[in-house]
Amino acid sequence: QQSDLIPVCLDLMADLETPVSAYARLRTLGPAFLFESITGGERISRYSFCGCSPALTLTSWEDRTEVTRRGGKTETVPTPSDPLSLVQKELSGLRVAKVNGLPPFTGGMVGVVGYEYIHHIEPKVPLPKGGPSGIPVTHFMLVDRLVAFDHARQTLRLIVNARIGKEGAEAAWEAAQRELTSLRETLSGPRAAEPVELKTEAPLATGKANISQADFQEHVRAAQESIRNGDCVQIVLSRRIDVANAGDPLDLYRVLRQVNPSPYMFVVETGRGFDLVGASPEVNVRLTGKRCEIRPIAGTRPRSDDEAADKRLEAELLADPKERSEHLMLVDLARNDLGRVCKIGSVHVPDYAIVERYSHVMHIVSQVEGELAEGKNAFDLFRATFPAGTLTGAPKVRAMQIISELEGQRRGIYGGAVGYFGFDGGHDSCIVIRTAFLRDGVASVQAGAGVVSDSVPTLEFEETLNKSKGVLRALGLASTLRQRS
């Protein structure tokens, strides 16, 4: 009786359904999302989530915010000084019933925060005038009905959050049952995507770069000069490649999850003229109960098919003083960020400089945790840690100032975050890297390199190419799907 929302569930066997096949049907109902996860490059995480037809959509640009409620018209209002405050306001007024045995996410705000959000919470960082225009600062969908796949139990759970209104709880329960029936009927409909031949070889998609190799390497040298002058220890510079004829987001996602399985795999179709498809290896920040987590990744080596050679590459990576120095710096940065919103003395590093293996590469990874302080919430945590230090450098604010000056263009979605703020107060988001931003038939793929005093400009340029290859290969393979169809 003290709750506004009550999760109502229906469990189904999932032995004949996959998250992708379910999403292919759900996306026909309007804006939709799919979140999946592969940990350690080979283990499927327990849950996958997909949802559609949000109760509310909030899209904020610098000068305006479009608000669309389910079944209603779109209203345009001024964007407040902090666009994320609109998202927080929508969730803060909801009281959600606690039900045991549910998945970690049962609904809430799902969406993306672009890199330029930093200019709303840190005015010392200037907003570049150049770069792509019209990209939102934030975009969120209020998801109150979704499908949660439990891969351990081979079940899927349909979840509808019954909203208790003036009609009372019984009417809300009956409405939820009707929505569950509708969801089930949608999932039982005709197959919305066809099986295709799996190919692993295709030319990398090519496109137009926003910065030439010569200019990028000049930016690296300028960043090194700032580092030698004592402004920063590291500066992460990036470049973008725009690929024409991007095709269907689901085609690209189906290929990308095969080419580059990652801890954070996602497709978000917004209904606002742009979509995101990504396979990010790195958490932005996570809040479970009161436990805050950041998991910095810095240091990379390729994988080898030979086990002995793979172990030699691991030993080489861990023995590299430059890689270890950069990793320690980013761990300290994560500790500092968490320290802004966590209880004094609670921030610690339970795992330091361990090697995690993925399908094509291995990384040095650490786990930084803390206990959220009283009076703080997921939004405070997000603001305190955004953007991730692995996408800026350190010290963070000065590095971002130099990035704005040298790159001279807005990053848009790159370097931002994709994830959710749950009805239960929890939060999970990843860094927007290894991601394609799709708009007007063009896929934008951006990647960066961490510049330090002894960086070699040509090698930093090659690092941006290497980091883009997974998505560019997926774009190339996805184009063959269209050709065969």
Secondary structure, DSSP 8 states (H G I E B T S, - for coil): ---SEEEEEEEEE-TT--HHHHHHHHGGGSSEEEEE-EETTTEE-SEEEEEES-SEEEEE-SS-EEEEETTS-EEEE---SSTHHHHHHHHHT--B---TT--S--SEEEEEE-GGGHHHH-TTS---SBS--S--SEEEEEE-EEEEEETTTTEEEEEEEEE--TT-HHHHHHHHHHHHHHHHHHHTSS-SS--------------EESS-HHHHHHHHHHHHHHHHTTS-SEEEEEEEEEES----HHHHHHHHHHHS--SEEEEEE-SSSEEEEEEE--EEEEEETTEEEE--EEEEEE--SSHHHHHHHHHHHHH-HHHHHHHHHHHHHHHHHHHTTB-TT--EEEEEEEEEE-SSEEEEEEEEEEEB-TT--HHHHHHHH-S-GGGTEESHHHHHHHHHHHH-B--TTTTSEEEEEETTS-EEEEE--SEEEEETTEEEEEEEEEE-TT--HHHHHHHHHHHHHHHHHHHHHHHHHHHH-
